Amino acid sequence: MAVTRGKTRKAKQGGVVTQAMTLIALASSTFILLPAGRDIVANTLAILPGEAETRPLIDMAHPSARDGMWAIWGLNHCFIALLKIAAVVAKDKEQLKKLWFLTAATAAFCYKWHNDVVPYGGDLFGFVIVCGLQTLSIGYLAFA
């Protein structure tokens, strides 16, 4: 194996993959803060593609229930996203392993949910992509 400035080519390639997976994990977790944060403060505002059609499929009918449900939903997603960001930054493999299972389950549910709402004009494919990338990147960082 060729040695380049004290590092093997394989080690350099592994470092590049780790950097890419770190960036994907951070970007996907940070992205989730946008819709989740919106859910806390302005749950009726559609900011993502397909949301105007999807939100009526998942809104509770009464505003008193809807506002509280969306706020707690968004708050939980923000805290989970911040936990993922903190674990990635700290390179905490044990925490990343725990969060990977949650992330993989979320990706699977988003995929199923997307298929359930498509016949009614809903679209969650953006979340399927983001959660899939997050599962891949956090899994790599946790288990590699």
Backbone as a printed PyTorch tensor [residue, N CA C, xyz], in Angstrom:
tensor([[[  0.8460,  -1.1710,   0.0000],
         [  0.0000,   0.0000,   0.0000],
         [  0.8920,   1.2350,   0.0000]],

        [[  0.5270,   2.2020,  -0.8100],
         [  1.3300,   3.4170,  -0.9110],
         [  1.1630,   4.2700,   0.3360]],

        [[  2.2670,   4.8700,   0.7520],
         [  2.2390,   5.7670,   1.9030],
         [  2.3960,   7.1880,   1.3970]],

        [[  1.4960,   8.0670,   1.8290],
         [  1.5180,   9.4470,   1.4040],
         [  1.5480,  10.3340,   2.6310]],

        [[  2.6850,  11.0150,   2.8380],
         [  2.8430,  11.9190,   3.9960],
         [  2.4490,  11.2500,   5.3040]],

        [[  2.8980,  10.0450,   5.5030],
         [  2.6870,   9.3610,   6.7720],
         [  1.3650,   8.6280,   6.8930]],

        [[  0.4930,   8.7210,   5.9060],
         [ -0.7890,   8.0360,   5.9660],
         [ -0.9270,   7.1350,   4.7410]],

        [[ -1.5460,   6.0030,   4.9500],
         [ -1.7920,   5.1310,   3.8070],
         [ -2.9420,   5.6890,   2.9940]],

        [[ -2.9880,   5.3260,   1.7340],
         [ -4.0640,   5.7690,   0.8570],
         [ -5.4120,   5.3100,   1.4120]],

        [[ -5.4530,   4.0900,   1.9520],
         [ -6.6950,   3.5510,   2.5060],
         [ -7.1570,   4.3940,   3.7050]],

        [[ -6.2290,   4.7850,   4.5570],
         [ -6.5850,   5.6120,   5.7190],
         [ -7.1220,   6.9550,   5.2740]],

        [[ -6.5110,   7.5490,   4.2360],
         [ -6.9940,   8.8360,   3.7210],
         [ -8.4010,   8.6990,   3.1620]],

        [[ -8.6540,   7.6070,   2.4220],
         [ -9.9780,   7.3940,   1.8540],
         [-11.0090,   7.2150,   2.9620]],

        [[-10.6490,   6.4690,   4.0090],
         [-11.5520,   6.2900,   5.1510],
         [-11.8500,   7.6070,   5.8280]],

        [[-10.8430,   8.4840,   5.9090],
         [-11.0430,   9.8000,   6.5030],
         [-11.9950,  10.6540,   5.6960]],

        [[-11.9110,  10.5590,   4.3670],
         [-12.8030,  11.3160,   3.4950],
         [-14.2380,  10.8240,   3.6520]],

        [[-14.4170,   9.4980,   3.7150],
         [-15.7600,   8.9400,   3.8970],
         [-16.3140,   9.3690,   5.2490]],

        [[-15.5010,   9.3080,   6.2860],
         [-15.9470,   9.7260,   7.6170],
         [-16.3370,  11.1970,   7.6140]],

        [[-15.5430,  12.0460,   6.9560],
         [-15.8860,  13.4670,   6.8670],
         [-17.2030,  13.6650,   6.1270]],

        [[-17.3880,  12.9390,   5.0310],
         [-18.6290,  13.0630,   4.2630],
         [-19.8210,  12.6150,   5.0930]],

        [[-19.6800,  11.4850,   5.7980],
         [-20.7770,  10.9800,   6.6200],
         [-21.0770,  11.9230,   7.7840]],

        [[-20.0420,  12.5380,   8.3290],
         [-20.2270,  13.5220,   9.4010],
         [-21.0220,  14.7170,   8.8870]],

        [[-20.6480,  15.2180,   7.7050],
         [-21.3710,  16.3550,   7.1270],
         [-22.8220,  16.0040,   6.8050]],

        [[-23.0520,  14.8070,   6.2730],
         [-24.4260,  14.3830,   5.9660],
         [-25.2450,  14.2580,   7.2490]],

        [[-24.6510,  13.6680,   8.2830],
         [-25.3600,  13.5170,   9.5630],
         [-25.6960,  14.8830,  10.1550]],

        [[-24.7510,  15.8060,  10.1160],
         [-25.0030,  17.1420,  10.6640],
         [-26.0260,  17.9040,   9.8260]],

        [[-25.9060,  17.8290,   8.5040],
         [-26.8360,  18.5570,   7.6280],
         [-28.2550,  18.0170,   7.7570]],

        [[-28.4120,  16.6940,   7.7870],
         [-29.7610,  16.1290,   7.8750],
         [-30.3880,  16.4130,   9.2310]],

        [[-29.5930,  16.3660,  10.2890],
         [-30.1270,  16.6800,  11.6240],
         [-30.4810,  18.1540,  11.7290]],

        [[-29.6410,  19.0130,  11.1700],
         [-29.9090,  20.4500,  11.2020],
         [-31.1500,  20.7830,  10.3790]],

        [[-31.2970,  20.1230,   9.2220],
         [-32.4700,  20.3590,   8.3830],
         [-33.7600,  20.1020,   9.1520]],

        [[-33.7960,  19.0360,   9.9400],
         [-35.0100,  18.6730,  10.6820],
         [-35.4300,  19.8050,  11.6310]],

        [[-34.4770,  20.6260,  12.0750],
         [-34.8140,  21.7450,  12.9550],
         [-35.7380,  22.7520,  12.2690]],

        [[-35.6830,  22.8530,  10.9360],
         [-36.5380,  23.8230,  10.2340],
         [-38.0270,  23.4800,  10.3620]],

        [[-38.4690,  22.3250,   9.8580],
         [-39.9000,  22.0440,  10.0000],
         [-40.3120,  21.7830,  11.4470]],

        [[-39.4150,  21.1910,  12.2270],
         [-39.7660,  20.9130,  13.6250],
         [-39.8890,  22.2100,  14.4170]],

        [[-38.9870,  23.1440,  14.1890],
         [-39.0640,  24.4450,  14.8500],
         [-40.3070,  25.2110,  14.4290]],

        [[-40.6330,  25.1150,  13.1500],
         [-41.8590,  25.7480,  12.6470],
         [-43.0790,  25.1560,  13.3430]],

        [[-43.0640,  23.8320,  13.5600],
         [-44.2000,  23.1820,  14.2120],
         [-44.4530,  23.7520,  15.6040]],

        [[-43.4090,  24.2140,  16.2610],
         [-43.5470,  24.7770,  17.6080],
         [-44.2190,  26.1420,  17.5590]],

        [[-43.8290,  26.9890,  16.5880],
         [-44.2650,  28.3830,  16.6120],
         [-45.3190,  28.7490,  15.5650]],

        [[-45.4150,  28.0060,  14.4710],
         [-46.3650,  28.3620,  13.4010],
         [-46.8160,  27.1100,  12.6740]],

        [[-47.5780,  26.2670,  13.3710],
         [-47.8990,  24.9480,  12.8230],
         [-48.7720,  24.9670,  11.5760]],

        [[-49.3860,  26.0710,  11.2480],
         [-50.2280,  26.0990,  10.0530],
         [-49.4660,  26.5360,   8.8060]],

        [[-48.2270,  26.9490,   8.9470],
         [-47.4190,  27.4350,   7.8340],
         [-46.7660,  26.2720,   7.0870]],

        [[-47.0400,  26.1480,   5.7970],
         [-46.4130,  25.1100,   4.9660],
         [-45.1300,  25.6790,   4.3650]],

        [[-43.9800,  25.0700,   4.6900],
         [-42.7070,  25.5880,   4.1900],
         [-41.9660,  24.6150,   3.2770]],

        [[-42.4070,  23.3730,   3.2180],
         [-41.7160,  22.3670,   2.4250],
         [-42.5620,  21.9660,   1.2180]],

        [[-41.9170,  21.5010,   0.1510],
         [-42.6890,  21.0590,  -1.0190],
         [-43.6810,  19.9540,  -0.6470]],

        [[-44.8950,  20.0670,  -1.1300],
         [-45.9210,  19.0570,  -0.8900],
         [-46.6250,  19.1770,   0.4470]],

        [[-46.1680,  20.0920,   1.2830],
         [-46.7420,  20.2090,   2.6250],
         [-48.1710,  20.7350,   2.6290]],

        [[-48.4830,  21.6280,   1.7260],
         [-49.8410,  22.1890,   1.6850],
         [-50.8710,  21.0870,   1.4510]],

        [[-50.4970,  20.0640,   0.6980],
         [-51.3930,  18.9530,   0.4300],
         [-51.3600,  17.8930,   1.5340]],

        [[-50.2030,  17.7500,   2.1830],
         [-50.0300,  16.6910,   3.1890],
         [-50.5840,  17.0900,   4.5470]],

        [[-50.4130,  18.3330,   4.9500],
         [-50.8000,  18.7550,   6.2980],
         [-52.2840,  18.5170,   6.6120]],

        [[-53.2050,  18.7850,   5.6870],
         [-54.6110,  18.5020,   6.0140],
         [-54.8760,  17.0190,   6.2900]],

        [[-54.0200,  16.1490,   5.7790],
         [-54.1930,  14.7200,   6.0160],
         [-53.7730,  14.3120,   7.4290]],

        [[-52.9770,  15.1640,   8.1000],
         [-52.4480,  14.7850,   9.4150],
         [-52.8210,  15.7620,  10.5290]],

        [[-53.5760,  16.8060,  10.2140],
         [-53.9790,  17.7740,  11.2380],
         [-55.1520,  17.2600,  12.0590]],

        [[-55.1090,  17.5590,  13.3490],
         [-56.2650,  17.3120,  14.1990],
         [-57.3090,  18.3800,  13.8750]],

        [[-58.5590,  18.0610,  14.0360],
         [-59.6390,  18.9500,  13.6200],
         [-59.7630,  20.2040,  14.4890]],

        [[-59.6210,  20.0750,  15.7790],
         [-59.8570,  21.2190,  16.6640],
         [-58.5490,  21.9720,  16.9210]],

        [[-58.5510,  23.3040,  16.7690],
         [-57.3140,  24.0820,  16.9400],
         [-56.6410,  23.9130,  18.3030]],

        [[-57.4190,  23.7360,  19.3660],
         [-56.7980,  23.6020,  20.6900],
         [-55.9710,  22.3260,  20.7710]],

        [[-56.4280,  21.2670,  20.1600],
         [-55.6690,  20.0230,  20.1400],
         [-54.5410,  20.1040,  19.1220]],

        [[-54.8100,  20.6920,  17.9670],
         [-53.8220,  20.7670,  16.8880],
         [-52.5890,  21.5630,  17.3160]],

        [[-52.7760,  22.7460,  17.9080],
         [-51.6350,  23.5910,  18.2720],
         [-50.7240,  22.9060,  19.2810]],

        [[-51.3230,  22.2770,  20.2940],
         [-50.5190,  21.5690,  21.2910],
         [-49.8250,  20.3560,  20.7190]],

        [[-50.5270,  19.6090,  19.8540],
         [-49.9420,  18.4100,  19.2480],
         [-48.7500,  18.7780,  18.3750]],

        [[-48.8960,  19.7920,  17.5240],
         [-47.8010,  20.1810,  16.6470],
         [-46.6200,  20.7410,  17.4460]],

        [[-46.9060,  21.4980,  18.5010],
         [-45.8210,  22.0730,  19.3100],
         [-44.9960,  20.9830,  19.9890]],

        [[-45.6460,  19.9990,  20.5940],
         [-44.9020,  18.9420,  21.2770],
         [-44.1900,  18.0580,  20.2620]],

        [[-44.8130,  17.8110,  19.1130],
         [-44.1930,  17.0540,  18.0200],
         [-42.8980,  17.7520,  17.5820]],

        [[-43.0010,  19.0600,  17.3320],
         [-41.8330,  19.8220,  16.8900],
         [-40.7510,  19.8880,  17.9480]],

        [[-41.1430,  20.0940,  19.1970],
         [-40.1810,  20.1570,  20.2940],
         [-39.4010,  18.8510,  20.4160]],

        [[-40.1040,  17.7290,  20.3560],
         [-39.4240,  16.4300,  20.4260],
         [-38.4470,  16.2480,  19.2680]],

        [[-38.8530,  16.5900,  18.0560],
         [-37.9650,  16.4500,  16.9100],
         [-36.7520,  17.3630,  17.0270]],

        [[-36.9380,  18.5820,  17.5500],
         [-35.7910,  19.4920,  17.7420],
         [-34.8040,  18.9010,  18.7430]],

        [[-35.2910,  18.3890,  19.8610],
         [-34.3830,  17.8270,  20.8630],
         [-33.6640,  16.5880,  20.3420]],

        [[-34.3610,  15.7410,  19.6070],
         [-33.7110,  14.5570,  19.0460],
         [-32.6540,  14.9710,  18.0210]],

        [[-32.9670,  15.9600,  17.1840],
         [-31.9950,  16.4460,  16.2050],
         [-30.7640,  17.0180,  16.9120]],

        [[-30.9880,  17.7610,  17.9910],
         [-29.8510,  18.3290,  18.7390],
         [-29.0230,  17.2290,  19.4060]],

        [[-29.6680,  16.1620,  19.8900],
         [-28.9260,  15.0230,  20.4370],
         [-28.0450,  14.3780,  19.3720]],

        [[-28.5730,  14.2440,  18.1620],
         [-27.7920,  13.6630,  17.0610],
         [-26.6060,  14.5510,  16.7210]],

        [[-26.8370,  15.8530,  16.6230],
         [-25.7520,  16.7910,  16.3210],
         [-24.6780,  16.7100,  17.3990]],

        [[-25.0780,  16.7190,  18.6660],
         [-24.1140,  16.6510,  19.7720],
         [-23.3140,  15.3470,  19.7290]],

        [[-23.9790,  14.2330,  19.4440],
         [-23.2840,  12.9360,  19.3790],
         [-22.3030,  12.8910,  18.2170]],

        [[-22.6810,  13.4710,  17.0800],
         [-21.7700,  13.5050,  15.9240],
         [-20.5610,  14.3660,  16.2430]],

        [[-20.7920,  15.5550,  16.7760],
         [-19.6930,  16.4760,  17.1000],
         [-18.7570,  15.8600,  18.1430]],

        [[-19.3230,  15.1790,  19.1370],
         [-18.5190,  14.5600,  20.2000],
         [-17.9040,  13.2250,  19.7640]],

        [[-18.2980,  12.7280,  18.5910],
         [-17.8350,  11.4170,  18.1040],
         [-18.1480,  10.3220,  19.1290]],

        [[-19.3410,  10.4140,  19.7130],
         [-19.7940,   9.4960,  20.7550],
         [-20.4660,   8.2830,  20.1090]],

        [[-19.6760,   7.2580,  19.8260],
         [-20.1820,   6.0800,  19.1170],
         [-21.3000,   5.3710,  19.8750]],

        [[-21.2170,   5.3040,  21.1800],
         [-22.2710,   4.6370,  21.9510],
         [-23.6050,   5.3700,  21.8140]],

        [[-23.5670,   6.6890,  21.9280],
         [-24.7950,   7.4710,  21.7580],
         [-25.2920,   7.3730,  20.3200]],

        [[-24.3780,   7.4060,  19.3380],
         [-24.7680,   7.2930,  17.9330],
         [-25.4290,   5.9450,  17.6400]],

        [[-24.9410,   4.8950,  18.2780],
         [-25.5600,   3.5740,  18.0900],
         [-27.0080,   3.5920,  18.5690]],

        [[-27.2510,   4.1880,  19.7220],
         [-28.6160,   4.2720,  20.2490],
         [-29.4870,   5.1230,  19.3250]],

        [[-28.9520,   6.2510,  18.8890],
         [-29.7140,   7.1460,  18.0330],
         [-29.9330,   6.5520,  16.6440]],

        [[-29.0340,   5.6770,  16.2070],
         [-29.1980,   5.0490,  14.8940],
         [-30.4780,   4.2230,  14.8510]],

        [[-30.7700,   3.4760,  15.9020],
         [-31.9810,   2.6550,  15.9130],
         [-33.2270,   3.5370,  15.7920]],

        [[-33.2580,   4.6450,  16.5080],
         [-34.3690,   5.5930,  16.4070],
         [-34.4440,   6.1720,  14.9910]],

        [[-33.2950,   6.5070,  14.4390],
         [-33.2270,   7.0980,  13.1060],
         [-33.6970,   6.1100,  12.0400]],

        [[-33.2680,   4.8630,  12.1500],
         [-33.6790,   3.8410,  11.1820],
         [-35.1880,   3.5950,  11.2750]],

        [[-35.7190,   3.5500,  12.4830],
         [-37.1620,   3.3560,  12.6570],
         [-37.9290,   4.5430,  12.0710]],

        [[-37.4330,   5.7570,  12.2880],
         [-38.0800,   6.9480,  11.7460],
         [-38.0870,   6.9040,  10.2230]],

        [[-36.9600,   6.5120,   9.6220],
         [-36.8840,   6.4180,   8.1630],
         [-37.9010,   5.3960,   7.6390]],

        [[-37.9990,   4.2590,   8.3040],
         [-38.9450,   3.2210,   7.8800],
         [-40.3890,   3.7180,   7.9980]],

        [[-40.7100,   4.3790,   9.1040],
         [-42.0680,   4.9080,   9.2710],
         [-42.3760,   5.9900,   8.2380]],

        [[-41.3920,   6.8600,   7.9520],
         [-41.6060,   7.9030,   6.9390],
         [-41.8790,   7.2850,   5.5740]],

        [[-41.1530,   6.2210,   5.2410],
         [-41.3590,   5.5440,   3.9620],
         [-42.7740,   4.9660,   3.8860]],

        [[-43.1980,   4.2690,   4.9470],
         [-44.5450,   3.6960,   4.9720],
         [-45.5970,   4.8010,   4.9360]],

        [[-45.4030,   5.8270,   5.7350],
         [-46.3450,   6.9350,   5.8250],
         [-46.4590,   7.6330,   4.4740]],

        [[-45.3250,   7.8380,   3.8020],
         [-45.3400,   8.4560,   2.4770],
         [-46.2390,   7.6490,   1.5310]],

        [[-46.0520,   6.3410,   1.5230],
         [-46.8660,   5.4810,   0.6550],
         [-48.3460,   5.5440,   1.0190]],

        [[-48.6480,   5.7600,   2.2990],
         [-50.0360,   5.8480,   2.7430],
         [-50.7150,   7.1510,   2.3020]],

        [[-49.9660,   8.2660,   2.2280],
         [-50.5800,   9.5580,   1.9080],
         [-50.5490,   9.9100,   0.4270]],

        [[-49.6930,   9.2450,  -0.3560],
         [-49.5960,   9.5400,  -1.7910],
         [-50.9520,   9.4410,  -2.5010]],

        [[-51.7570,   8.4040,  -2.2360],
         [-53.0450,   8.3240,  -2.9370],
         [-53.9770,   9.5040,  -2.6570]],

        [[-53.7160,  10.2500,  -1.6000],
         [-54.5630,  11.3780,  -1.2310],
         [-53.9120,  12.7280,  -1.5490]],

        [[-52.8330,  12.6940,  -2.3260],
         [-52.1460,  13.9180,  -2.7150],
         [-51.0400,  14.3390,  -1.7800]],

        [[-50.7510,  13.5540,  -0.7460],
         [-49.6980,  13.8880,   0.2050],
         [-48.3220,  13.5480,  -0.3480]],

        [[-47.2950,  14.1490,   0.2330],
         [-45.9250,  13.9140,  -0.2270],
         [-44.9660,  14.0640,   0.9450]],

        [[-44.3750,  12.9720,   1.3570],
         [-43.3790,  12.9860,   2.4260],
         [-42.0250,  12.5020,   1.9150]],

        [[-41.8430,  12.4700,   0.5940],
         [-40.6310,  11.8800,   0.0330],
         [-39.3740,  12.6390,   0.4650]],

        [[-39.4710,  13.9450,   0.6630],
         [-38.3150,  14.7060,   1.1530],
         [-37.8480,  14.1820,   2.5040]],

        [[-38.7940,  13.8620,   3.3820],
         [-38.4340,  13.3040,   4.6800],
         [-37.8770,  11.8920,   4.5420]],

        [[-38.3780,  11.1270,   3.5780],
         [-37.8320,   9.7930,   3.3220],
         [-36.3570,   9.9170,   2.9350]],

        [[-36.0380,  10.8660,   2.0700],
         [-34.6450,  11.0680,   1.6410],
         [-33.7800,  11.5390,   2.8100]],

        [[-34.2310,  12.5740,   3.5150],
         [-33.4430,  13.1100,   4.6320],
         [-33.2250,  12.0430,   5.7080]],

        [[-34.2760,  11.3380,   6.0740],
         [-34.1490,  10.3050,   7.1170],
         [-33.3090,   9.1260,   6.6290]],

        [[-33.4010,   8.8020,   5.3480],
         [-32.5610,   7.7400,   4.7930],
         [-31.0880,   8.1130,   4.8270]],

        [[-30.7620,   9.3460,   4.4280],
         [-29.3740,   9.8160,   4.4830],
         [-28.8770,   9.8740,   5.9230]],

        [[-29.7470,  10.2930,   6.8170],
         [-29.3850,  10.3600,   8.2250],
         [-29.1060,   8.9650,   8.7810]],

        [[-29.9260,   7.9930,   8.4120],
         [-29.7230,   6.6140,   8.8540],
         [-28.3910,   6.0750,   8.3380]],

        [[-28.1140,   6.3160,   7.0690],
         [-26.8590,   5.8660,   6.4650],
         [-25.6550,   6.5090,   7.1480]],

        [[-25.6850,   7.8210,   7.3100],
         [-24.5230,   8.5170,   7.8530],
         [-24.3040,   8.2310,   9.3390]],

        [[-25.3710,   8.2560,  10.1320],
         [-25.2160,   7.9650,  11.5550],
         [-24.8210,   6.5100,  11.7700]],

        [[-25.3850,   5.6210,  10.9620],
         [-24.9790,   4.2190,  11.0340],
         [-23.5010,   4.0220,  10.7290]],

        [[-23.0260,   4.7080,   9.7220],
         [-21.5870,   4.6230,   9.3780],
         [-20.7370,   5.1340,  10.5380]],

        [[-21.1030,   6.3020,  11.0660],
         [-20.3210,   6.8880,  12.1580],
         [-20.3870,   6.0430,  13.4340]],

        [[-21.5030,   5.3890,  13.6560],
         [-21.6860,   4.5880,  14.8760],
         [-21.0030,   3.2330,  14.7970]],

        [[-21.0640,   2.5960,  13.6310],
         [-20.6510,   1.2000,  13.5390],
         [-19.3600,   0.9650,  12.7610]],

        [[-18.8280,   1.9710,  12.0920],
         [-17.5970,   1.7790,  11.2980],
         [-16.3590,   1.8660,  12.1630]]])
